[in-house]
Amino acid sequence: MTVAKPLETPPGQCPQCWRHAYDKSVHGRLGPREDCPQCVDHMVNGCPYIVPKKKSSWW
């Protein structure tokens, strides 16, 4: 079993959303009432890329 690195995007997740949620340095420069432009774009337009899930082959 492989354990994901803390900032490595897991399968089925958007890399940008994952990083913005878990990397404290991304939003560190924004004030408490400021919105991150990349996050707003994702909320409006959705995620452009999702890390593909690995297909299980148990046969």
Backbone as JSON Lines, residues from 0, in Angstrom:
{"i":0,"aa":"M","n":[0.84,-1.19,0.0],"ca":[0.0,0.0,0.0],"c":[0.88,1.24,0.0]}
{"i":1,"aa":"T","n":[0.56,2.18,-0.87],"ca":[1.33,3.41,-0.98],"c":[0.6,4.53,-0.26]}
{"i":2,"aa":"V","n":[1.33,5.28,0.56],"ca":[0.75,6.39,1.29],"c":[1.07,7.67,0.52]}
{"i":3,"aa":"A","n":[0.04,8.5,0.3],"ca":[0.24,9.75,-0.44],"c":[1.04,10.74,0.39]}
{"i":4,"aa":"K","n":[1.85,11.53,-0.29],"ca":[2.59,12.6,0.36],"c":[1.58,13.67,0.76]}
{"i":5,"aa":"P","n":[1.88,14.48,1.77],"ca":[0.9,15.46,2.26],"c":[0.3,16.37,1.19]}
{"i":6,"aa":"L","n":[1.1,16.83,0.23],"ca":[0.57,17.73,-0.79],"c":[0.4,17.04,-2.14]}
{"i":7,"aa":"E","n":[0.5,15.73,-2.16],"ca":[0.29,14.99,-3.4],"c":[-1.21,14.77,-3.57]}
{"i":8,"aa":"T","n":[-1.72,15.15,-4.71],"ca":[-3.15,15.06,-4.96],"c":[-3.59,13.6,-5.09]}
{"i":9,"aa":"P","n":[-4.54,13.17,-4.29],"ca":[-5.03,11.79,-4.39],"c":[-5.92,11.6,-5.62]}
{"i":10,"aa":"P","n":[-6.04,10.37,-6.09],"ca":[-6.91,10.08,-7.24],"c":[-8.34,10.57,-7.01]}
{"i":11,"aa":"G","n":[-8.93,11.13,-8.05],"ca":[-10.31,11.6,-7.98],"c":[-10.45,13.03,-7.49]}
{"i":12,"aa":"Q","n":[-9.32,13.7,-7.22],"ca":[-9.36,15.07,-6.71],"c":[-8.73,16.03,-7.71]}
{"i":13,"aa":"C","n":[-9.08,17.3,-7.61],"ca":[-8.5,18.37,-8.43],"c":[-7.21,18.83,-7.75]}
{"i":14,"aa":"P","n":[-6.08,18.85,-8.47],"ca":[-4.81,19.28,-7.87],"c":[-4.85,20.69,-7.28]}
{"i":15,"aa":"Q","n":[-5.49,21.61,-7.98],"ca":[-5.55,22.98,-7.48],"c":[-6.4,23.06,-6.21]}
{"i":16,"aa":"C","n":[-7.56,22.43,-6.22],"ca":[-8.43,22.46,-5.04],"c":[-7.71,21.83,-3.85]}
{"i":17,"aa":"W","n":[-7.04,20.72,-4.1],"ca":[-6.34,20.01,-3.03],"c":[-5.26,20.89,-2.42]}
{"i":18,"aa":"R","n":[-4.46,21.52,-3.28],"ca":[-3.37,22.36,-2.79],"c":[-3.92,23.57,-2.04]}
{"i":19,"aa":"H","n":[-4.95,24.19,-2.59],"ca":[-5.52,25.38,-1.95],"c":[-6.17,25.04,-0.62]}
{"i":20,"aa":"A","n":[-6.63,23.81,-0.46],"ca":[-7.26,23.4,0.79],"c":[-6.24,23.04,1.87]}
{"i":21,"aa":"Y","n":[-5.08,22.5,1.47],"ca":[-4.16,21.95,2.46],"c":[-2.81,22.66,2.56]}
{"i":22,"aa":"D","n":[-2.47,23.54,1.64],"ca":[-1.19,24.25,1.71],"c":[-1.46,25.65,2.26]}
{"i":23,"aa":"K","n":[-1.07,25.87,3.49],"ca":[-1.36,27.14,4.18],"c":[-0.71,28.35,3.51]}
{"i":24,"aa":"S","n":[0.36,28.12,2.75],"ca":[1.07,29.25,2.13],"c":[0.32,29.84,0.94]}
{"i":25,"aa":"V","n":[-0.61,29.11,0.37],"ca":[-1.33,29.58,-0.82],"c":[-2.17,30.82,-0.51]}
{"i":26,"aa":"H","n":[-2.91,30.79,0.58],"ca":[-3.8,31.89,0.92],"c":[-3.22,32.8,2.0]}
{"i":27,"aa":"G","n":[-1.97,32.6,2.36],"ca":[-1.35,33.36,3.44],"c":[-1.28,34.85,3.2]}
{"i":28,"aa":"R","n":[-1.15,35.26,1.96],"ca":[-1.0,36.68,1.65],"c":[-2.35,37.4,1.55]}
{"i":29,"aa":"L","n":[-3.45,36.66,1.54],"ca":[-4.78,37.28,1.43],"c":[-5.29,37.7,2.79]}
{"i":30,"aa":"G","n":[-6.05,38.77,2.8],"ca":[-6.67,39.23,4.03],"c":[-7.83,38.33,4.42]}
{"i":31,"aa":"P","n":[-8.38,38.51,5.61],"ca":[-9.46,37.64,6.09],"c":[-10.74,37.71,5.26]}
{"i":32,"aa":"R","n":[-10.96,38.8,4.56],"ca":[-12.18,38.94,3.77],"c":[-11.91,38.97,2.27]}
{"i":33,"aa":"E","n":[-10.72,38.56,1.86],"ca":[-10.39,38.53,0.44],"c":[-10.58,37.12,-0.11]}
{"i":34,"aa":"D","n":[-11.09,37.06,-1.33],"ca":[-11.26,35.77,-2.0],"c":[-10.09,35.51,-2.93]}
{"i":35,"aa":"C","n":[-9.65,34.28,-2.98],"ca":[-8.58,33.87,-3.87],"c":[-9.15,33.81,-5.3]}
{"i":36,"aa":"P","n":[-8.56,34.51,-6.26],"ca":[-9.09,34.52,-7.63],"c":[-9.18,33.12,-8.25]}
{"i":37,"aa":"Q","n":[-8.19,32.24,-7.96],"ca":[-8.22,30.89,-8.51],"c":[-9.37,30.08,-7.9]}
{"i":38,"aa":"C","n":[-9.62,30.26,-6.62],"ca":[-10.72,29.54,-5.97],"c":[-12.07,30.02,-6.5]}
{"i":39,"aa":"V","n":[-12.19,31.33,-6.7],"ca":[-13.44,31.88,-7.24],"c":[-13.68,31.34,-8.64]}
{"i":40,"aa":"D","n":[-12.62,31.28,-9.46],"ca":[-12.74,30.72,-10.8],"c":[-13.22,29.27,-10.75]}
{"i":41,"aa":"H","n":[-12.69,28.49,-9.83],"ca":[-13.11,27.09,-9.7],"c":[-14.57,26.99,-9.24]}
{"i":42,"aa":"M","n":[-14.98,27.89,-8.34],"ca":[-16.37,27.85,-7.87],"c":[-17.34,28.18,-9.01]}
{"i":43,"aa":"V","n":[-16.93,29.08,-9.9],"ca":[-17.78,29.5,-11.01],"c":[-17.73,28.51,-12.17]}
{"i":44,"aa":"N","n":[-16.52,28.1,-12.55],"ca":[-16.34,27.3,-13.76],"c":[-16.08,25.81,-13.52]}
{"i":45,"aa":"G","n":[-15.89,25.41,-12.3],"ca":[-15.6,24.0,-12.02],"c":[-14.12,23.68,-12.17]}
{"i":46,"aa":"C","n":[-13.78,22.46,-11.9],"ca":[-12.39,22.0,-11.96],"c":[-12.05,21.55,-13.38]}
{"i":47,"aa":"P","n":[-10.95,22.09,-13.95],"ca":[-10.6,21.71,-15.31],"c":[-9.92,20.34,-15.4]}
{"i":48,"aa":"Y","n":[-9.37,19.86,-14.3],"ca":[-8.64,18.59,-14.34],"c":[-8.82,17.85,-13.02]}
{"i":49,"aa":"I","n":[-9.11,16.58,-13.11],"ca":[-9.23,15.7,-11.94],"c":[-8.21,14.58,-12.11]}
{"i":50,"aa":"V","n":[-7.44,14.29,-11.06],"ca":[-6.47,13.2,-11.13],"c":[-7.24,11.91,-11.35]}
{"i":51,"aa":"P","n":[-6.89,11.16,-12.39],"ca":[-7.63,9.92,-12.68],"c":[-7.46,8.87,-11.59]}
{"i":52,"aa":"K","n":[-8.53,8.13,-11.37],"ca":[-8.48,7.02,-10.42],"c":[-7.89,5.81,-11.12]}
{"i":53,"aa":"K","n":[-7.14,5.02,-10.37],"ca":[-6.56,3.81,-10.94],"c":[-7.63,2.74,-11.03]}
{"i":54,"aa":"K","n":[-7.62,2.02,-12.13],"ca":[-8.58,0.94,-12.29],"c":[-8.1,-0.26,-11.49]}
{"i":55,"aa":"S","n":[-9.01,-0.84,-10.76],"ca":[-8.63,-2.02,-9.99],"c":[-8.71,-3.26,-10.89]}
{"i":56,"aa":"S","n":[-7.74,-4.07,-10.73],"ca":[-7.73,-5.32,-11.51],"c":[-7.54,-6.48,-10.54]}
{"i":57,"aa":"W","n":[-8.63,-6.99,-10.09],"ca":[-8.55,-8.07,-9.11],"c":[-8.75,-9.42,-9.74]}
{"i":58,"aa":"W","n":[-8.87,-9.47,-11.04],"ca":[-9.03,-10.75,-11.71],"c":[-7.71,-11.4,-11.91]}
